[in-house]
Amino acid sequence: MSRGPVILSCCPDYRLDNVTKSLQTSLDHLGGIGKFISPGDKVLIKPNLLKGISPDACVTTHPAVIEAIVRIVLDYGGHPFIGDSPAFGDLSSVAVITGMSDICKQYSIPLTPFNSPVIVAVPDNMVRRIAIDRAALEADKIINVPKLKTHVQVGFTGGVKNLFGSVVGKRKAMWHFRAGDRDHIFGKMLLEVYKILNPSLHIIDGIIALEGNGPAKGNPRQLGLLGLSGDALSLDRVLCDIINIPVSSVEIFCALKRHFNLEVDIREIDIKGSPVSSFTGKKFVLPERMPIRFDLPRIMLSVLKHLKHKLTGAKTRMEHI
């Protein structure tokens, strides 16, 4: 069975014209933006906004990628908005530091914090229910825009993992606690979120990726990649080969096999644009793995860090007035 195509595009830097050209060329391979959204659609653009940190740190989705997507959606007659639930700090302060606030102001589009949880029932004894933000659930279409990063707990962050940001607030930390030592449960939860939201399009920012001990403490790595697909599992499977991480060490694929008896065969993926070999020169530095489980003291520490980021974020917003 063939899977949805994955488009790999070489993009040398974050100049807006280069990013836009790469995106347009890739979208042409997929039949154009009209394959994924319709005029009048309310389109959630979901970046990775882990915390308030400069785009140069390569921890968050670069604003040039988001701006190019916003322009494409607007030109097609869509109504884009940017939304996320940062792990540290509130969205308004994180958006200032990461460049998202400027985009929202320039194009007069909403910045939507994920703070309105809706409990979604899951027919599964291990997951049961997930609190997903209302804005994500009510969007007509979702364009998922992760940052390509290694991740000490789940292997790497790609299309599927980025959607965990739609789980509201500290409920994300509680999922780490609930999974305990059963990593496959966390992976299954990520797959359930992906199924519930069912984004129309996934665009990975790998122009400068993050290697080493991500998602926050790794090192920038020039890769020159923009990857697009309507199928996050196919995109993530191709990314495994690009960063040379074994599929067996990536939690979503372990859970896919264990709970759904499915595997994503790279031979079944139609890869277009640039070949995988264009991005596989120097070996990618993989993370030193740590357990998915958060114990209660760590959750409390996370809450305190979140409050600290909110307080310092308020100061940051004042400095930008």
Number of C-alpha atoms within 10 A of each C-alpha: 6 11 17 17 19 26 26 27 26 22 21 16 16 17 11 15 12 17 24 20 14 21 26 17 14 26 18 13 15 20 10 13 18 12 13 16 21 17 13 14 17 19 24 27 25 26 28 26 27 22 23 27 18 15 16 11 17 26 28 28 26 27 20 22 23 23 21 19 22 23 15 17 24 16 11 15 15 20 20 28 20 22 25 31 28 24 22 23 25 24 26 19 23 27 27 19 19 23 21 26 20 15 20 18 11 10 13 11 16 16 21 16 19 22 18 15 19 17 13 15 12 15 10 11 7 13 18 12 16 21 18 26 24 17 20 26 18 13 17 18 24 25 23 26 27 25 29 33 31 29 26 22 22 21 26 29 25 29 29 24 22 24 26 19 23 26 26 24 26 17 14 19 21 16 19 21 18 19 20 17 14 13 20 22 23 25 24 25 23 22 21 19 22 19 11 15 17 18 25 18 21 26 28 28 31 27 26 27 26 31 25 20 22 23 25 20 17 22 20 18 17 15 25 18 24 24 26 28 24 23 19 25 22 23 27 28 23 22 24 18 16 20 24 14 19 11 18 12 15 21 24 27 22 21 23 18 16 15 13 10 9 12 15 18 13 16 10 13 18 13 20 16 14 15 14 16 9 14 21 14 10 8 10 18 17 21 22 13 13 12 13 22 20 19 14 12 9 13 17 14 11 17 18 13 15 20 15 14 21 20 14 15 23 16 12 17 15 10 8 8 5
